Amino acid sequence: MGQILIAYHGCDITTRDGLVAGLLKPLPSSNKFDWLYNGFYFFEGDSARALKLATASSTRPQHKLTKRPIATPAVVGAIIEIDRLFDLTTQSGIENFSQAADLMVKGYKADGKAPPKNEPSFEGDTENLHRAFDREACKMVHALRNHANTEAIALAAKLSQSLGLNVNGSTQLTQQQMRELEIASLQIVNTAPFQASRGAFEQGKQVDPSSAIFDDTHLQLAVHDLSCIKGWFLRPGDKLMTPTEAEAANQAMDAAKKLRTDSKPRKRAP
């Protein structure tokens, strides 16, 4: 059993009720805001911060802060079980990121290209919310991990074949050979793909000019393996919408979708 995390997703109320009722399935996000790479994003242990994002997305639709537009801000909680976490709040995670970033930059330079940069997502964005550099480095972290796992599987298969193991694994092995198989098997487990990524995101305004604390700072969690999400729940005090409320919320969501579609620049036919 892996570690159990409680996390919150800011969304439209129609999405909240759909997930809790089992009528919707989570879909991974893949856009410029997704600095921990593709996945379903949460605020770990902070429902208030999740609601703050949902509210900002609703009141500032022109900034497209969320994958889907939000008409009625809401929060849904999730119970998540993770065995393999890429954790940028730890020294080992930062070391992995640094090594991957270095390789990524060298790869771009070898191709004669400039590596991506973290950039503002809209005019006045001082936080560089489009974190293309971080996203590309995290992508490299996962690519390196997957490559190591593929090599570990190939090595274990080669070792198994050399030892004459059949499909049932039945053969006479020495203690040394058993130890070699154990090490090979352990390497497969230790290099298995990360199921989720965690990172601390410093954001907002300084609470005081003398302080190092920023008022929107949070822990972000990107779940890559959606089977890790074991269940959804409402926050204390929240209730599922009535049919009448749901109809009104769906109408509001349809209007928000139309607004986003209409705001996209039209492409002229050639």
Disulfide bonds with the S-S distance in Angstrom:
none
